[in-house]
């Protein structure tokens, strides 16, 4: 800030007050100092808006995928029943050759069932993990979090603008008091 001497430099300010150049310099300094926080608040707000839009898009995709997913039955239910039927059929066999043949068939089906059970468990775990991360409920929760973040970003931007407005009001008071205007 320039120091004003007792001489009048053609400005409308008084010897003890602020010249027009001083007022412009103070206003410029205020705007310069608030430029970074104001831009940062605007950037935070833009990012929160993008995050919310992305979360809503993912939710729409998840809902569409859930609605379009066809029904599929669990083949393991039928395999379990088949193995039980083979065990029951083995109990009715009396011919040694048929007993051995029936047992081999039962063993093949039981091993196939056991492998299917492990694969089914792994598939269920993967589906549950996918549902937790990308399912409809997870996407709804992400939209809720993104909306809350957007509200917080908007509040932050409003507080930054309020701080700047307070500084501008203080500058106006100082100018009024020093210039008597």
MARZADREN-973922 format. One record per residue (C-alpha): residue number from 1; chain; x, y, z. Coordinates in nm, 2 decimals. Layout:
   resi   chain        X        Y        Z
    NUM       A        X        Y        Z
...
! end
This chain:
   resi   chain        X        Y        Z
      1       A     0.00     0.00     0.00
      2       A     0.14     0.34    -0.09
      3       A     0.20     0.59     0.18
      4       A     0.00     0.91     0.12
      5       A     0.18     1.23     0.20
      6       A     0.03     1.57     0.29
      7       A     0.04     1.67    -0.08
      8       A    -0.26     1.62    -0.30
      9       A    -0.17     1.41    -0.60
     10       A    -0.47     1.50    -0.80
     11       A    -0.66     1.21    -0.63
     12       A    -0.98     1.26    -0.44
     13       A    -0.83     1.12    -0.12
     14       A    -0.73     1.34     0.18
     15       A    -0.39     1.37     0.34
     16       A    -0.49     1.13     0.62
     17       A    -0.71     0.90     0.40
     18       A    -0.68     0.68     0.10
     19       A    -0.62     0.79    -0.26
     20       A    -0.82     0.64    -0.55
     21       A    -0.50     0.44    -0.64
     22       A    -0.47     0.31    -0.29
     23       A    -0.83     0.20    -0.29
     24       A    -0.78     0.02    -0.63
     25       A    -0.46    -0.14    -0.49
     26       A    -0.65    -0.26    -0.18
     27       A    -0.93    -0.40    -0.39
     28       A    -0.68    -0.57    -0.62
     29       A    -0.50    -0.72    -0.32
     30       A    -0.82    -0.85    -0.18
     31       A    -0.92    -1.01    -0.51
     32       A    -0.57    -1.16    -0.56
     33       A    -0.56    -1.31    -0.21
     34       A    -0.91    -1.47    -0.25
     35       A    -0.85    -1.60    -0.60
     36       A    -0.68    -1.92    -0.50
     37       A    -0.93    -2.02    -0.23
     38       A    -1.22    -1.92    -0.45
     39       A    -1.09    -2.13    -0.74
     40       A    -1.01    -2.42    -0.50
     41       A    -1.37    -2.41    -0.37
     42       A    -1.51    -2.40    -0.72
     43       A    -1.29    -2.69    -0.82
     44       A    -1.40    -2.89    -0.52
     45       A    -1.76    -2.82    -0.62
     46       A    -1.71    -2.92    -0.98
     47       A    -1.54    -3.24    -0.87
     48       A    -1.83    -3.32    -0.63
     49       A    -2.08    -3.26    -0.92
     50       A    -1.89    -3.49    -1.15
     51       A    -1.87    -3.76    -0.87
     52       A    -2.24    -3.74    -0.82
     53       A    -2.31    -3.77    -1.19
     54       A    -2.08    -4.07    -1.22
     55       A    -2.24    -4.23    -0.92
     56       A    -2.59    -4.18    -1.07
     57       A    -2.47    -4.33    -1.40
     58       A    -2.33    -4.64    -1.22
     59       A    -2.66    -4.67    -1.03
     60       A    -2.86    -4.66    -1.36
     61       A    -2.63    -4.92    -1.50
     62       A    -2.66    -5.15    -1.20
     63       A    -3.04    -5.12    -1.20
     64       A    -3.04    -5.20    -1.57
     65       A    -2.82    -5.50    -1.52
     66       A    -3.03    -5.62    -1.23
     67       A    -3.35    -5.59    -1.43
     68       A    -3.21    -5.76    -1.74
     69       A    -3.04    -6.05    -1.56
     70       A    -3.22    -6.36    -1.67
     71       A    -3.33    -6.62    -1.42
     72       A    -3.10    -6.92    -1.39
     73       A    -3.15    -7.23    -1.19
     74       A    -2.89    -7.38    -0.97
     75       A    -2.77    -7.70    -1.14
     76       A    -2.63    -7.83    -0.80
     77       A    -2.98    -7.89    -0.67
     78       A    -3.04    -8.14    -0.95
     79       A    -2.69    -8.29    -0.91
     80       A    -2.75    -8.35    -0.54
     81       A    -3.08    -8.52    -0.61
     82       A    -2.92    -8.73    -0.88
     83       A    -2.64    -8.85    -0.64
     84       A    -2.90    -8.94    -0.38
     85       A    -3.09    -9.13    -0.64
     86       A    -2.78    -9.32    -0.75
     87       A    -2.71    -9.42    -0.38
     88       A    -3.06    -9.54    -0.35
     89       A    -3.04    -9.73    -0.68
     90       A    -2.71    -9.89    -0.56
     91       A    -2.89   -10.03    -0.26
     92       A    -3.13   -10.21    -0.49
     93       A    -2.87   -10.38    -0.70
     94       A    -2.80   -10.75    -0.64
     95       A    -2.58   -10.85    -0.93
     96       A    -2.20   -10.79    -0.85
     97       A    -2.13   -10.66    -1.20
     98       A    -2.43   -10.41    -1.18
     99       A    -2.32   -10.31    -0.83
    100       A    -1.97   -10.22    -0.95
    101       A    -2.10   -10.04    -1.26
    102       A    -2.36    -9.85    -1.05
    103       A    -2.09    -9.76    -0.79
    104       A    -1.85    -9.62    -1.07
    105       A    -2.14    -9.41    -1.20
    106       A    -2.22    -9.29    -0.85
    107       A    -1.85    -9.21    -0.79
    108       A    -1.83    -9.00    -1.11
    109       A    -2.15    -8.81    -1.02
    110       A    -2.03    -8.75    -0.66
    111       A    -1.70    -8.62    -0.77
    112       A    -1.87    -8.40    -1.03
    113       A    -2.10    -8.27    -0.75
    114       A    -1.81    -8.20    -0.51
    115       A    -1.63    -8.00    -0.78
    116       A    -1.95    -7.82    -0.86
    117       A    -2.01    -7.74    -0.49
    118       A    -1.66    -7.58    -0.47
    119       A    -1.71    -7.38    -0.79
    120       A    -2.06    -7.28    -0.68
    121       A    -1.92    -7.15    -0.35
    122       A    -1.65    -6.95    -0.53
    123       A    -1.90    -6.82    -0.78
    124       A    -2.13    -6.71    -0.49
    125       A    -1.84    -6.54    -0.31
    126       A    -1.75    -6.35    -0.63
    127       A    -2.11    -6.25    -0.69
    128       A    -2.14    -6.13    -0.33
    129       A    -1.82    -5.92    -0.36
    130       A    -1.94    -5.78    -0.69
    131       A    -2.28    -5.70    -0.54
    132       A    -2.11    -5.52    -0.24
    133       A    -1.90    -5.31    -0.47
    134       A    -2.11    -5.27    -0.79
    135       A    -2.46    -5.38    -0.70
    136       A    -2.77    -5.17    -0.68
    137       A    -2.75    -5.11    -0.31
    138       A    -2.38    -5.03    -0.33
    139       A    -2.45    -4.78    -0.61
    140       A    -2.74    -4.62    -0.41
    141       A    -2.50    -4.58    -0.12
    142       A    -2.24    -4.43    -0.35
    143       A    -2.50    -4.18    -0.48
    144       A    -2.60    -4.09    -0.12
    145       A    -2.23    -4.03    -0.03
    146       A    -2.17    -3.83    -0.35
    147       A    -2.48    -3.62    -0.28
    148       A    -2.37    -3.55     0.08
    149       A    -2.02    -3.46    -0.05
    150       A    -2.18    -3.22    -0.31
    151       A    -2.38    -3.05    -0.03
    152       A    -2.06    -3.02     0.18
    153       A    -1.87    -2.88    -0.12
    154       A    -2.15    -2.63    -0.19
    155       A    -2.15    -2.52     0.18
    156       A    -1.77    -2.49     0.16
    157       A    -1.79    -2.27    -0.14
    158       A    -2.06    -2.06     0.02
    159       A    -1.84    -2.01     0.33
    160       A    -1.55    -1.91     0.11
    161       A    -1.77    -1.66    -0.07
    162       A    -1.90    -1.53     0.27
    163       A    -1.54    -1.49     0.39
    164       A    -1.46    -1.29     0.08
    165       A    -1.77    -1.08     0.12
    166       A    -1.67    -1.01     0.48
    167       A    -1.33    -0.89     0.37
    168       A    -1.49    -0.67     0.10
    169       A    -1.73    -0.53     0.36
    170       A    -1.43    -0.46     0.59
    171       A    -1.25    -0.29     0.30
    172       A    -1.56    -0.07     0.24
    173       A    -1.57     0.03     0.60
    174       A    -1.20     0.11     0.61
    175       A    -1.23     0.32     0.29
    176       A    -1.53     0.50     0.43
    177       A    -1.36     0.58     0.76
    178       A    -1.03     0.69     0.61
    179       A    -1.18     0.90     0.33
    180       A    -1.48     1.03     0.50
    181       A    -1.70     0.93     0.20
! end
